[in-house]
Amino acid sequence: MCCFFCNRRIILFAMDIKAYLNRIGIEKTREPSLQFLTELQSRHFLSIPFEDLDIPDRNRIELDLEKIYNKIIPSKRGGFCYELNGLFHWLLTSLGFRVDMLSARVFNSHKNEFGPEYDHMTLLVHLDKDYFVDVGFGDSFRRPIEMPDGEAEDVSGHYRVSKKEDKLFELLKKVENDFSKQYCFTTDPKRLEDYKEMCAFQQDSPSSHFRTRMLCTLATETGRITLSNSSLTITENGIKTKTDFTDENEFYFLLKKHFGIVLEK
């Protein structure tokens, strides 16, 4: 059992750090450091998928850490940003890291504007320096980015943090010869409960893209594998192979085959 302070009261959770670490392939704990943080983030990407399979009609996603833990760790599912980064925040804090939840606004390239506050959750880890961390944005940077203007490059791409004004930053990804906006975020610390309204919006609003698809995606050492309700895309060393399908049974077969997730239709 462990304790987590939330909403001005102590709540006991039957959440097991060792089981979480086993889920992401970490054999032993170490003192907080950039090296350990990098290993945790990288292994998280390779082990736990970003998925929105519960939206819109399966199971209500609630920002309750015990429910999120039971879904992702014992049940070996994945989740979307509030679940993945919310639970990762708990793990890092339990391991002795000082971590803040941050509010981010995802960039909509079609509208050429950022979304609303709490559109996305991301994390800031305080070590000898501050490091920007995110395990809940799907195909994104796999290692911490040093603040306030660091960069990271891995098999998923080249990323950069750019300071726009006091406490306001943008995450950029290099596309061809230029950097494109991913999302902006502020460094004011937030609480899990602050995201509840937007978590509900993502599940309920007709304008939410989460309601129009089923998606499951997981990083691999050489790229990524992504399953939607109409296609399977495997990326290896920058080369994408996409296979389309129309049979619903094929989706559930591929979901089990590539992600080990079994869902009822």
Beta strands, then each sheet from edge to edge (+ up, - down):
strand 1: 2-6
strand 2: 9-13
strand 3: 50-51
strand 4: 98-108
strand 5: 113-114
strand 6: 120-126
strand 7: 130-133
strand 8: 145-146
strand 9: 151-154
strand 10: 157-165
strand 11: 168-175
strand 12: 178-186
strand 13: 215-220
strand 14: 223-228
strand 15: 231-236
strand 16: 239-244
sheet 1: 1+ 2-
sheet 2: 3+ 13- 14+ 15- 16+
sheet 3: 5+ 4- 6+ 7- 8+
sheet 4: 5+ 4- 12+ 11- 10+ 9-
end
